[in-house]
Amino acid sequence: MIYIALLRGINVGGNNKIDMKQLKASFERVGMRDVVTYINTGNIIFDSDIPSNSELAAVLEAAILADFGLQIRVVVRSFEEFSRIAEALPPDWSNGPAMKSDVLFLWDEVDHESSLEQLVIKPEFDRVIYVPGAILWSVDREHVTKSGMQKLIGTKLYYKVTVRNVNTTRKIYELMKAAKH
């Protein structure tokens, strides 16, 4: 089965540096097949016969700790789960000069619609959608500083998500579709 592993907090601001070639080798060492990394922020597509996201996450977190000495949280989503998230993204959402749009991939313990209650959502600026596995969030660039998005950093929920912009999310989805065939 095709999966994506999304690592939280690697290669950001010079912290938790992990080389993608070495990370690929680490995944292969613990039995993952057809491993493909995408950009330096910890997006790894792979094939595995392990049917449990939580079991896969535990195996991968242990491998990262053993190989790099880093305790990094990993969110795992199957192709089907990731498809539902990617396809829920409104087609007009973008990440560029006019708009900032992100996907907050949720840890299992906060993966429920009530997680929205932990966010500061300003309906006049923020567009927010919960889909199982993620929260989709978009704001026009001219309103970013007024957005509730700014209030996420440092909250309890912030430490239980890993964020990717919509461009990265869509590219990962394309790579996963290619791996599926």
Backbone bond lengths (Angstrom), bond angles and torsions (degrees), N, CA, C in turn:
res aa  C-N    CA-C-N  psi(-1)  N-CA   C-N-CA  omega(-1)  CA-C   N-CA-C  phi
1 M - - - 1.435 - - 1.531 108.92 -
2 I 1.327 116.45 143.10 1.463 122.35 -179.12 1.531 109.24 -85.98
3 Y 1.336 115.17 134.47 1.461 122.45 -179.83 1.523 109.73 -133.41
4 I 1.332 114.13 162.61 1.460 122.03 167.69 1.525 106.98 -121.25
5 A 1.310 115.74 134.93 1.463 121.55 170.23 1.519 106.35 -108.09
6 L 1.326 115.94 126.13 1.456 122.46 179.15 1.518 107.00 -112.89
7 L 1.329 116.07 112.77 1.459 121.15 -177.77 1.521 109.02 -88.88
8 R 1.313 115.41 141.78 1.466 120.41 -179.04 1.529 110.32 -97.81
9 G 1.322 115.32 125.28 1.458 120.78 167.73 1.513 116.84 75.60
10 I 1.330 118.67 31.13 1.468 118.17 174.49 1.522 109.21 -103.44
11 N 1.336 114.13 149.16 1.469 122.06 176.77 1.531 112.82 52.40
12 V 1.337 115.67 36.04 1.461 120.83 178.01 1.525 107.68 -116.22
13 G 1.308 115.83 124.11 1.470 120.03 178.57 1.520 113.64 59.92
14 G 1.328 116.84 29.45 1.462 120.82 178.67 1.519 114.33 78.63
15 N 1.324 117.36 5.07 1.462 121.18 -178.51 1.524 111.97 -100.26
16 N 1.344 115.71 153.85 1.466 122.49 174.96 1.531 111.73 49.01
17 K 1.317 114.87 53.45 1.467 120.08 -177.42 1.526 110.88 -71.61
18 I 1.327 114.43 127.98 1.458 121.86 176.83 1.526 107.97 -137.07
19 D 1.305 116.66 125.98 1.461 121.99 176.33 1.526 108.75 -74.95
20 M 1.322 116.76 132.79 1.470 120.92 -175.49 1.536 112.57 -65.51
21 K 1.327 117.62 -34.04 1.473 119.60 177.48 1.524 110.26 -65.67
22 Q 1.326 115.91 -41.06 1.468 119.68 178.12 1.533 110.87 -69.01
23 L 1.334 116.41 -36.02 1.467 120.08 177.88 1.528 110.18 -65.29
24 K 1.313 116.16 -41.27 1.469 120.68 176.88 1.530 109.69 -59.20
25 A 1.317 116.75 -45.70 1.469 121.26 179.28 1.528 110.89 -62.74
26 S 1.302 116.95 -37.14 1.467 121.81 178.38 1.529 110.62 -63.68
27 F 1.329 116.85 -44.26 1.471 121.08 177.59 1.527 110.35 -62.29
28 E 1.324 115.88 -43.29 1.470 120.04 -179.90 1.530 110.55 -64.70
29 R 1.321 117.13 -37.88 1.462 121.43 -179.77 1.529 111.68 -59.12
30 V 1.344 116.91 -33.49 1.470 119.89 -179.12 1.534 112.40 -96.88
31 G 1.338 116.02 18.00 1.459 120.14 169.44 1.516 117.75 97.78
32 M 1.326 118.42 5.52 1.462 119.75 177.47 1.531 108.35 -79.16
33 R 1.316 115.64 144.28 1.464 121.32 -176.59 1.534 110.91 -115.24
34 D 1.333 114.74 158.96 1.473 121.49 176.16 1.527 111.39 48.63
35 V 1.313 115.73 48.79 1.468 122.39 -174.58 1.527 110.22 -77.08
36 V 1.329 115.61 128.46 1.459 122.46 178.14 1.524 107.61 -131.67
37 T 1.330 116.43 128.60 1.463 119.74 175.56 1.523 108.47 -101.09
38 Y 1.324 115.40 151.24 1.461 120.17 177.00 1.530 108.72 -132.15
39 I 1.263 116.48 122.24 1.462 128.57 -173.39 1.530 111.63 46.37
40 N 1.308 115.27 173.12 1.469 121.59 -167.88 1.527 115.24 -82.34
41 T 1.332 118.17 1.00 1.458 119.76 -172.35 1.521 113.77 -94.34
42 G 1.327 117.42 12.08 1.455 119.75 173.07 1.508 114.92 88.67
43 N 1.324 116.40 58.44 1.462 123.18 175.30 1.523 106.35 -121.12
44 I 1.323 116.96 111.34 1.460 120.50 -174.03 1.517 109.19 -127.05
45 I 1.317 115.53 119.62 1.462 122.60 177.33 1.520 106.84 -98.33
46 F 1.326 115.81 137.23 1.458 119.06 -177.10 1.518 110.33 -157.83
47 D 1.314 114.59 168.46 1.464 122.83 176.88 1.527 107.41 -112.59
48 S 1.326 115.68 139.69 1.464 120.15 178.67 1.514 109.78 -154.01
49 D 1.336 115.20 152.04 1.463 120.69 175.37 1.529 111.90 -92.60
50 I 1.328 117.15 -5.73 1.473 120.31 178.49 1.527 107.12 -71.26
51 P 1.329 117.95 119.92 1.469 120.16 -172.36 1.526 115.83 -85.85
52 S 1.316 118.54 0.10 1.461 121.33 -174.01 1.524 111.17 -115.01
53 N 1.343 116.09 123.75 1.463 120.31 177.66 1.523 110.82 -58.78
54 S 1.329 117.50 -43.26 1.464 119.96 -177.04 1.522 111.08 -67.74
55 E 1.330 117.50 -37.00 1.469 119.91 176.88 1.528 110.51 -66.31
56 L 1.329 116.14 -42.89 1.470 120.13 177.52 1.530 110.46 -61.09
57 A 1.322 117.05 -45.64 1.462 120.62 179.98 1.528 110.31 -58.83
58 A 1.335 116.90 -42.82 1.474 120.61 -179.88 1.526 111.10 -63.42
59 V 1.330 117.84 -42.50 1.466 122.52 178.94 1.534 109.88 -62.75
60 L 1.327 116.14 -44.38 1.462 120.73 -176.81 1.529 111.64 -71.34
61 E 1.324 117.12 -40.42 1.469 120.14 177.15 1.526 110.51 -62.60
62 A 1.343 116.74 -40.13 1.472 120.66 178.28 1.534 110.66 -65.66
63 A 1.333 117.28 -39.48 1.470 120.97 178.72 1.525 110.94 -64.74
64 I 1.329 117.08 -41.91 1.468 121.08 179.46 1.533 109.99 -65.18
65 L 1.318 116.81 -40.69 1.461 120.27 177.84 1.532 110.20 -64.04
66 A 1.339 116.93 -45.16 1.470 120.91 -179.17 1.529 111.90 -66.06
67 D 1.323 117.36 -42.23 1.461 120.91 -172.85 1.536 114.13 -87.24
68 F 1.338 117.05 -27.20 1.468 119.72 -174.76 1.521 113.11 -123.95
69 G 1.322 117.49 -7.72 1.462 120.99 -178.90 1.520 113.38 68.54
70 L 1.330 116.89 24.17 1.464 121.75 -177.70 1.526 110.61 -119.11
71 Q 1.321 115.65 135.57 1.459 120.25 173.88 1.523 107.49 -92.94
72 I 1.316 114.90 98.84 1.460 122.49 -176.16 1.523 108.41 -116.13
73 R 1.331 116.25 129.45 1.462 120.10 175.92 1.526 108.95 -77.40
74 V 1.323 115.13 143.87 1.458 121.72 -177.89 1.523 109.17 -127.73
75 V 1.317 116.72 128.21 1.461 122.10 171.61 1.522 106.42 -99.38
76 V 1.324 116.81 129.25 1.464 121.30 177.72 1.530 108.38 -114.70
77 R 1.327 115.57 133.58 1.465 121.41 175.22 1.528 107.80 -132.14
78 S 1.317 114.84 137.30 1.463 120.10 175.11 1.527 108.86 -73.11
79 F 1.314 115.99 166.28 1.462 120.28 177.32 1.527 110.38 -55.96
80 E 1.331 117.02 -43.97 1.459 120.76 -178.28 1.529 111.21 -63.48
81 E 1.329 116.90 -42.94 1.470 120.86 179.36 1.527 110.48 -65.19
82 F 1.321 115.63 -44.62 1.465 119.54 -179.22 1.522 110.60 -66.05
83 S 1.328 116.80 -36.30 1.472 121.21 178.16 1.520 110.69 -58.63
84 R 1.336 116.95 -45.54 1.468 120.47 -179.75 1.533 111.03 -60.92
85 I 1.317 116.14 -38.76 1.461 120.20 179.28 1.532 110.25 -68.48
86 A 1.325 116.70 -51.24 1.470 121.10 -177.68 1.528 111.49 -61.84
87 E 1.311 116.82 -39.69 1.470 120.07 -178.45 1.525 112.20 -74.94
88 A 1.334 117.86 -17.73 1.469 121.21 176.95 1.534 111.62 -79.34
89 L 1.337 117.05 -14.98 1.465 119.84 179.30 1.526 109.86 -65.56
90 P 1.323 117.53 123.65 1.465 118.38 175.72 1.527 109.94 -58.01
91 P 1.334 117.49 134.59 1.470 120.00 -175.30 1.523 113.97 -61.50
92 D 1.333 117.80 -24.09 1.461 119.47 -178.39 1.532 112.85 -86.47
93 W 1.338 118.04 -4.45 1.463 120.31 176.65 1.522 108.94 -75.20
94 S 1.328 115.34 137.99 1.458 120.01 -179.90 1.525 108.82 -144.08
95 N 1.296 114.47 170.76 1.450 120.41 172.88 1.522 106.08 -125.97
96 G 1.304 115.74 103.11 1.451 120.49 -176.11 1.510 110.15 -169.24
97 P 1.331 117.05 -156.32 1.464 120.91 -174.93 1.532 113.93 -61.54
98 A 1.338 118.57 -31.05 1.463 120.69 -174.42 1.530 113.55 -96.52
99 M 1.320 117.56 -22.57 1.458 120.31 -171.72 1.517 110.60 -147.03
100 K 1.335 115.44 146.45 1.470 122.23 172.54 1.516 106.17 -116.55
101 S 1.326 116.06 121.73 1.458 121.03 -178.57 1.520 109.27 -134.60
102 D 1.329 115.59 126.95 1.453 121.77 -176.31 1.519 111.54 -128.40
103 V 1.338 114.18 158.02 1.457 122.20 172.40 1.520 106.52 -117.02
104 L 1.321 116.10 122.60 1.457 122.32 177.40 1.527 106.66 -98.59
105 F 1.318 116.93 102.18 1.463 121.07 179.23 1.524 108.01 -78.24
106 L 1.324 115.71 127.13 1.463 122.22 -170.40 1.519 112.79 -96.68
107 W 1.333 115.00 139.06 1.460 120.13 168.85 1.523 107.49 -64.82
108 D 1.328 117.25 152.96 1.461 121.46 -177.44 1.523 112.61 -54.06
109 E 1.340 117.49 -39.21 1.462 119.59 -175.29 1.527 113.82 -68.36
110 V 1.329 118.29 -14.30 1.470 120.92 176.71 1.526 111.92 -119.69
111 D 1.319 116.37 12.54 1.466 120.85 -177.08 1.529 110.38 -83.39
112 H 1.318 114.59 76.17 1.460 121.08 174.35 1.525 108.10 -156.71
113 E 1.313 115.15 155.65 1.462 120.46 -174.52 1.527 112.29 -59.83
114 S 1.323 117.54 -27.89 1.465 120.03 -179.83 1.534 112.25 -65.29
115 S 1.332 117.62 -13.07 1.469 119.98 174.81 1.526 111.38 -60.75
116 L 1.324 116.49 -25.56 1.464 120.05 177.83 1.530 111.23 -59.42
117 E 1.343 116.21 -29.09 1.461 120.81 -179.88 1.529 111.81 -66.11
118 Q 1.330 117.82 -18.82 1.466 121.88 179.04 1.529 112.36 -85.70
119 L 1.309 116.26 -4.73 1.463 120.90 -177.62 1.517 111.11 -99.96
120 V 1.321 115.47 151.86 1.454 121.15 169.90 1.523 105.48 -92.78
121 I 1.319 116.19 105.67 1.463 120.79 -178.72 1.519 107.73 -109.65
122 K 1.303 115.70 123.53 1.461 121.31 177.49 1.531 106.98 -106.23
123 P 1.337 116.56 97.60 1.466 120.63 -172.67 1.531 114.35 -56.77
124 E 1.325 117.05 -24.65 1.457 118.28 179.27 1.530 112.15 -72.68
125 F 1.354 116.78 -15.92 1.464 120.58 -179.86 1.530 113.29 -123.47
126 D 1.336 116.84 -38.86 1.465 122.42 -171.48 1.520 112.58 -93.67
127 R 1.313 114.41 138.38 1.468 121.72 170.54 1.525 105.31 -113.22
128 V 1.332 116.51 119.25 1.462 121.52 -173.19 1.525 109.65 -132.16
129 I 1.336 114.98 133.25 1.468 121.48 179.43 1.520 108.24 -133.95
130 Y 1.325 116.16 130.63 1.470 119.82 171.33 1.524 107.22 -93.74
131 V 1.320 115.80 135.01 1.455 123.33 171.10 1.529 104.47 -136.00
132 P 1.324 119.19 141.29 1.469 118.19 -178.78 1.531 111.96 -48.58
133 G 1.340 114.21 123.37 1.457 120.38 -179.85 1.510 114.46 102.10
134 A 1.352 117.47 -16.16 1.464 118.33 -174.05 1.525 112.25 -162.23
135 I 1.315 113.20 161.80 1.460 121.77 168.48 1.523 106.21 -117.54
136 L 1.309 116.44 128.64 1.463 122.85 178.78 1.523 107.04 -99.32
137 W 1.333 116.94 133.12 1.458 120.29 -173.35 1.520 109.67 -140.49
138 S 1.314 116.18 131.51 1.455 120.08 -179.73 1.522 110.14 -140.79
139 V 1.328 115.63 146.31 1.459 122.80 177.50 1.531 107.90 -149.66
140 D 1.311 115.86 144.61 1.462 119.48 174.63 1.526 108.30 -67.17
141 R 1.329 117.43 139.52 1.471 121.90 -176.74 1.539 111.97 -54.60
142 E 1.310 117.12 -36.04 1.457 119.47 -178.13 1.533 112.18 -66.15
143 H 1.337 117.07 -16.08 1.468 120.95 -178.56 1.538 113.06 -113.22
144 V 1.328 117.96 9.34 1.468 120.97 -176.16 1.523 111.44 -54.99
145 T 1.318 117.71 -43.10 1.470 119.49 -176.97 1.530 112.53 -70.62
146 K 1.319 117.49 -16.96 1.474 121.61 177.87 1.524 111.47 -95.63
147 S 1.313 116.48 -9.68 1.460 122.55 -175.77 1.516 111.89 -70.34
148 G 1.316 115.70 150.55 1.460 121.30 172.52 1.520 112.15 -68.85
149 M 1.335 116.68 -15.76 1.458 122.10 179.24 1.529 110.97 -54.52
150 Q 1.320 115.68 -35.17 1.465 121.31 -178.48 1.529 111.77 -63.16
151 K 1.318 117.17 -24.93 1.463 121.91 -175.63 1.530 112.62 -86.72
152 L 1.320 118.64 -4.31 1.469 122.48 -178.21 1.528 111.89 -69.56
153 I 1.331 116.51 -40.84 1.469 120.95 -175.16 1.525 110.08 -60.00
154 G 1.328 114.68 129.35 1.454 120.98 178.26 1.528 114.81 91.14
155 T 1.334 117.86 -8.96 1.467 119.83 178.49 1.528 110.09 -78.69
156 K 1.327 116.42 167.20 1.464 120.52 176.80 1.530 110.42 -59.81
157 L 1.325 116.62 -41.07 1.466 120.23 -179.09 1.523 111.29 -64.31
158 Y 1.319 117.79 -36.82 1.463 122.25 -178.06 1.530 111.79 -53.99
159 Y 1.318 117.12 -36.39 1.463 121.27 -178.04 1.522 112.62 -82.36
160 K 1.334 117.04 2.38 1.465 121.41 179.13 1.526 111.46 -122.62
161 V 1.338 115.40 24.35 1.460 121.33 175.71 1.524 108.84 -137.11
162 T 1.314 115.01 159.88 1.457 120.92 166.53 1.525 105.60 -130.00
163 V 1.313 116.46 133.96 1.458 122.08 -169.54 1.524 111.29 -106.52
164 R 1.324 115.24 136.73 1.465 122.16 171.64 1.523 107.13 -131.90
165 N 1.332 116.57 144.23 1.468 117.12 176.24 1.528 109.31 -76.07
166 V 1.331 116.28 165.64 1.471 119.20 -174.74 1.523 112.27 -64.97
167 N 1.323 117.59 -30.96 1.465 119.25 178.76 1.528 110.04 -63.91
168 T 1.324 116.96 -45.34 1.464 121.44 177.78 1.522 110.31 -64.14
169 T 1.322 117.36 -43.02 1.469 121.60 -179.91 1.524 110.67 -60.04
170 R 1.312 116.54 -45.28 1.479 119.81 -179.94 1.529 111.34 -65.84
171 K 1.326 117.73 -38.37 1.465 121.01 178.50 1.528 110.67 -66.16
172 I 1.326 117.08 -42.22 1.470 120.34 176.98 1.528 109.57 -59.58
173 Y 1.325 116.60 -42.41 1.471 120.57 179.50 1.533 110.59 -60.42
174 E 1.319 116.82 -42.56 1.481 120.17 177.96 1.535 110.10 -62.64
175 L 1.324 116.86 -43.27 1.472 120.08 179.15 1.524 111.18 -64.80
176 M 1.324 116.78 -38.12 1.469 119.71 178.25 1.526 111.07 -66.71
177 K 1.337 117.01 -39.89 1.472 120.41 177.37 1.528 109.96 -62.08
178 A 1.326 116.93 -41.71 1.469 120.79 178.89 1.523 110.38 -64.05
179 A 1.328 117.96 -39.29 1.469 122.24 179.60 1.517 111.12 -67.68
180 K 1.313 116.19 -29.36 1.475 121.88 -177.89 1.534 110.41 -68.51
181 H 1.334 116.75 -27.28 1.486 119.55 -175.03 1.490 112.67 -94.77
